[in-house]
């Protein structure tokens, strides 16, 4: 018997999209937002290094979020 899979994100009850459904989803979202706010202050100015790091963080967030998202309302 397979253990029940826990989802971090679930479809919204009203509207389109997904929202955090567990503390892990809220924690992932909070860490992502905190890092995106802190990046301009933590990384040196000049070049495209900041943009590359922010894109990498966004891609990482999306990969984790999509893998932990409930895709149907059932």
NUTI-432180 format. One record per atom (N, C-alpha, C): x negated, y negated, z negated; residue in one letter; residue number from 0; atom name. Coordinates in steps of 0.2 Angstrom, whole numbers, plus 5000, padded with zeros to 4 digits. Example, Ala and Ser with C-alpha at 12.3 -4.5 7.8 and 13.67 -1.06 7.14 Angstrom:
SITE   c1   c2   c3 r   k  a
SITE 4934 5028 4961 A   0  N
SITE 4938 5022 4961 A   0 CA
SITE 4934 5016 4961 A   0  C
SITE 4936 5011 4965 S   1  N
SITE 4932 5005 4964 S   1 CA
SITE 4936 5000 4961 S   1  C
% end
This chain:
SITE   c1   c2   c3 r   k  a
SITE 4996 5006 5000 X   0  N
SITE 5000 5000 5000 X   0 CA
SITE 4996 4994 5000 X   0  C
SITE 4997 4989 5005 X   1  N
SITE 4993 4983 5005 X   1 CA
SITE 4995 4978 5000 X   1  C
SITE 4990 4975 4997 X   2  N
SITE 4992 4969 4992 X   2 CA
SITE 4995 4963 4996 X   2  C
SITE 5000 4960 4993 X   3  N
SITE 5003 4954 4996 X   3 CA
SITE 4998 4949 4997 X   3  C
SITE 4999 4946 5003 X   4  N
SITE 4994 4941 5005 X   4 CA
SITE 4997 4934 5003 X   4  C
SITE 4992 4930 5000 X   5  N
SITE 4994 4924 4997 X   5 CA
SITE 4992 4919 5002 X   5  C
SITE 4997 4914 5004 X   6  N
SITE 4996 4909 5008 X   6 CA
SITE 4994 4902 5005 X   6  C
SITE 4990 4899 5007 X   7  N
SITE 4988 4892 5004 X   7 CA
SITE 4992 4887 5007 X   7  C
SITE 4995 4887 5013 X   8  N
SITE 4999 4882 5017 X   8 CA
SITE 5005 4886 5019 X   8  C
SITE 5011 4882 5019 X   9  N
SITE 5017 4885 5022 X   9 CA
SITE 5021 4880 5026 X   9  C
SITE 5025 4882 5030 X  10  N
SITE 5029 4877 5034 X  10 CA
SITE 5033 4873 5029 X  10  C
SITE 5034 4866 5031 X  11  N
SITE 5038 4861 5028 X  11 CA
SITE 5045 4863 5028 X  11  C
SITE 5049 4862 5023 X  12  N
SITE 5056 4863 5022 X  12 CA
SITE 5060 4859 5027 X  12  C
SITE 5057 4853 5028 X  13  N
SITE 5061 4848 5032 X  13 CA
SITE 5055 4845 5036 X  13  C
SITE 5056 4844 5043 X  14  N
SITE 5051 4841 5047 X  14 CA
SITE 5047 4847 5050 X  14  C
SITE 5042 4844 5054 X  15  N
SITE 5037 4848 5057 X  15 CA
SITE 5030 4848 5054 X  15  C
SITE 5027 4854 5053 X  16  N
SITE 5020 4854 5051 X  16 CA
SITE 5020 4859 5045 X  16  C
SITE 5014 4859 5041 X  17  N
SITE 5013 4863 5036 X  17 CA
SITE 5011 4859 5030 X  17  C
SITE 5012 4861 5024 X  18  N
SITE 5010 4858 5018 X  18 CA
SITE 5007 4863 5013 X  18  C
SITE 5002 4861 5008 X  19  N
SITE 5000 4865 5003 X  19 CA
SITE 5005 4869 4999 X  19  C
SITE 5004 4875 4998 X  20  N
SITE 5009 4879 4995 X  20 CA
SITE 5006 4883 4989 X  20  C
SITE 5000 4882 4987 X  21  N
SITE 4997 4884 4981 X  21 CA
SITE 4991 4880 4979 X  21  C
SITE 4989 4881 4973 X  22  N
SITE 4983 4877 4970 X  22 CA
SITE 4977 4877 4975 X  22  C
SITE 4976 4883 4978 X  23  N
SITE 4970 4883 4982 X  23 CA
SITE 4971 4878 4988 X  23  C
SITE 4977 4878 4991 X  24  N
SITE 4978 4873 4997 X  24 CA
SITE 4977 4866 4995 X  24  C
SITE 4980 4864 4989 X  25  N
SITE 4979 4857 4986 X  25 CA
SITE 4972 4856 4985 X  25  C
SITE 4968 4861 4982 X  26  N
SITE 4961 4860 4981 X  26 CA
SITE 4957 4859 4987 X  26  C
SITE 4958 4863 4992 X  27  N
SITE 4955 4862 4999 X  27 CA
SITE 4956 4855 5002 X  27  C
SITE 4963 4853 5001 X  28  N
SITE 4964 4847 5004 X  28 CA
SITE 4961 4841 5000 X  28  C
SITE 4961 4841 4994 X  29  N
SITE 4958 4836 4989 X  29 CA
SITE 4950 4836 4991 X  29  C
SITE 4947 4842 4991 X  30  N
SITE 4940 4842 4993 X  30 CA
SITE 4938 4839 4999 X  30  C
SITE 4942 4841 5004 X  31  N
SITE 4941 4838 5011 X  31 CA
SITE 4942 4830 5011 X  31  C
SITE 4947 4828 5008 X  32  N
SITE 4948 4820 5008 X  32 CA
SITE 4943 4817 5004 X  32  C
SITE 4941 4820 4998 X  33  N
SITE 4935 4817 4994 X  33 CA
SITE 4929 4816 4998 X  33  C
SITE 4927 4822 5002 X  34  N
SITE 4921 4822 5006 X  34 CA
SITE 4922 4817 5012 X  34  C
SITE 4927 4816 5015 X  35  N
SITE 4928 4811 5020 X  35 CA
SITE 4928 4804 5018 X  35  C
SITE 4930 4803 5012 X  36  N
SITE 4929 4796 5009 X  36 CA
SITE 4922 4795 5007 X  36  C
SITE 4919 4800 5005 X  37  N
SITE 4912 4799 5002 X  37 CA
SITE 4907 4799 5007 X  37  C
SITE 4908 4802 5013 X  38  N
SITE 4903 4802 5018 X  38 CA
SITE 4900 4796 5020 X  38  C
SITE 4903 4791 5022 X  39  N
SITE 4900 4784 5024 X  39 CA
SITE 4895 4781 5018 X  39  C
SITE 4897 4783 5012 X  40  N
SITE 4893 4780 5007 X  40 CA
SITE 4887 4785 5005 X  40  C
SITE 4887 4791 5007 X  41  N
SITE 4882 4796 5005 X  41 CA
SITE 4877 4797 5011 X  41  C
SITE 4879 4796 5017 X  42  N
SITE 4874 4797 5022 X  42 CA
SITE 4871 4790 5025 X  42  C
SITE 4865 4791 5027 X  43  N
SITE 4862 4785 5030 X  43 CA
SITE 4865 4782 5036 X  43  C
SITE 4865 4775 5036 X  44  N
SITE 4868 4772 5042 X  44 CA
SITE 4864 4773 5048 X  44  C
SITE 4867 4772 5054 X  45  N
SITE 4863 4773 5060 X  45 CA
SITE 4864 4779 5063 X  45  C
SITE 4864 4780 5070 X  46  N
SITE 4865 4786 5073 X  46 CA
SITE 4872 4789 5073 X  46  C
SITE 4872 4795 5075 X  47  N
SITE 4878 4798 5076 X  47 CA
SITE 4879 4804 5070 X  47  C
SITE 4874 4804 5066 X  48  N
SITE 4874 4809 5061 X  48 CA
SITE 4880 4809 5056 X  48  C
SITE 4883 4804 5054 X  49  N
SITE 4889 4804 5050 X  49 CA
SITE 4895 4807 5054 X  49  C
SITE 4896 4805 5060 X  50  N
SITE 4901 4807 5065 X  50 CA
SITE 4901 4815 5065 X  50  C
SITE 4895 4817 5067 X  51  N
SITE 4894 4824 5067 X  51 CA
SITE 4895 4828 5061 X  51  C
SITE 4893 4826 5055 X  52  N
SITE 4895 4829 5049 X  52 CA
SITE 4903 4829 5048 X  52  C
SITE 4906 4823 5049 X  53  N
SITE 4913 4823 5048 X  53 CA
SITE 4917 4827 5053 X  53  C
SITE 4915 4828 5059 X  54  N
SITE 4918 4832 5064 X  54 CA
SITE 4917 4840 5061 X  54  C
SITE 4911 4841 5059 X  55  N
SITE 4910 4848 5056 X  55 CA
SITE 4914 4850 5050 X  55  C
SITE 4915 4845 5046 X  56  N
SITE 4919 4846 5040 X  56 CA
SITE 4926 4847 5042 X  56  C
SITE 4929 4843 5047 X  57  N
SITE 4936 4844 5050 X  57 CA
SITE 4937 4850 5053 X  57  C
SITE 4932 4853 5057 X  58  N
SITE 4932 4859 5060 X  58 CA
SITE 4933 4865 5054 X  58  C
SITE 4928 4864 5049 X  59  N
SITE 4928 4869 5044 X  59 CA
SITE 4935 4869 5040 X  59  C
SITE 4937 4863 5039 X  60  N
SITE 4944 4863 5035 X  60 CA
SITE 4949 4866 5039 X  60  C
SITE 4950 4865 5046 X  61  N
SITE 4955 4867 5050 X  61 CA
SITE 4954 4875 5051 X  61  C
SITE 4948 4878 5051 X  62  N
SITE 4947 4885 5052 X  62 CA
SITE 4950 4888 5045 X  62  C
SITE 4948 4886 5040 X  63  N
SITE 4950 4889 5033 X  63 CA
SITE 4958 4888 5033 X  63  C
SITE 4960 4882 5034 X  64  N
SITE 4968 4881 5033 X  64 CA
SITE 4972 4885 5038 X  64  C
SITE 4970 4886 5044 X  65  N
SITE 4973 4890 5049 X  65 CA
SITE 4973 4897 5047 X  65  C
SITE 4968 4900 5044 X  66  N
SITE 4967 4907 5042 X  66 CA
SITE 4971 4908 5036 X  66  C
SITE 4973 4903 5032 X  67  N
SITE 4977 4904 5026 X  67 CA
SITE 4984 4901 5026 X  67  C
SITE 4987 4900 5032 X  68  N
SITE 4993 4897 5033 X  68 CA
SITE 4998 4902 5035 X  68  C
SITE 5004 4902 5032 X  69  N
SITE 5010 4906 5034 X  69 CA
SITE 5013 4904 5040 X  69  C
SITE 5013 4908 5045 X  70  N
SITE 5015 4905 5052 X  70 CA
SITE 5023 4906 5053 X  70  C
SITE 5026 4910 5049 X  71  N
SITE 5034 4910 5050 X  71 CA
SITE 5037 4908 5043 X  71  C
SITE 5043 4907 5044 X  72  N
SITE 5047 4905 5038 X  72 CA
SITE 5050 4911 5034 X  72  C
SITE 5049 4917 5036 X  73  N
SITE 5052 4923 5033 X  73 CA
SITE 5047 4925 5028 X  73  C
% end
